[in-house]
Amino acid sequence: MIDIHTHILPGIDDGAADQAAAVEAARRLEAIGVTHVVATPHVIPGVYANDRATILAQVTHLQAALDAAGIRVCVLPGAEYYVEPELPEKFDRGMLLTLNDRGRHLLVELPATGVPSYVDQVFFDLLVRGVTPVLAHPERNRELAARPAKVYRLLQKGVLIQVTAGSLVGLFGRDVRKAAELFIGHRWVQFIASDLHGPGGRLAALGEALPKLTALLGREGALKLFEENPRRVLDGAPPVEIGRQKEYRPPGGWFSRLIGRMSAGN
Ligand SMILES: [Fe+2]
């Protein structure tokens, strides 16, 4: 497996507390069959000001520690950017770290509750630069979980979707799990990742999510989300689809469908 969303670098965000925790996380990842991890520390203006140089240096440092410990996990550079209007301009100035630094896929997170009005423009401006936003765990965003049609609309514009393994196994509650299942069932999701913050629960969920996903998509489909698509992203290549993406139709009769369509347009 390849994990494209981890907070494994120690001490630079709310992830692994220290190097021992980071090494232990890598040891556990190796034990569940993970060969590569992308280190994606938070970059949040005013909170975590991690820049390219810091992240690249930390990746090299952690890899040396894993090599010394005999852990066969490859650590690759990346970051998780909190969405802000300046992202496209920062990309132009060479400030951003795309996944595996290929200049192709940018991991972006939204606020936990809503979707800021400038998100569409930011994603559009990235896409025209040849950078595809990978939206981190939309199932954990309250607005997107409640209005799945908005996720479909983002997909139609070219955004990719990463669901967190822990969401599928219920770590964040029933509503988040249901949203994750719905997104996957509609073939909207290209990646599953751990979003681990240390050697604890979210890491183990990666292993537990594989059989759940196999039940939803079959073995071949599940492996595309855990292995094939992450590998393609490491090479800067577009992911493969799992099947035809289905349009979201709210449950109920024509009236609730109409309401759903109206609220999706908000
Ligand atoms: Fe994250």
Residues whose N, C-alpha, C, O or C-beta is under 5 A from the ligand:
A	BS01	LIG	E80 D195
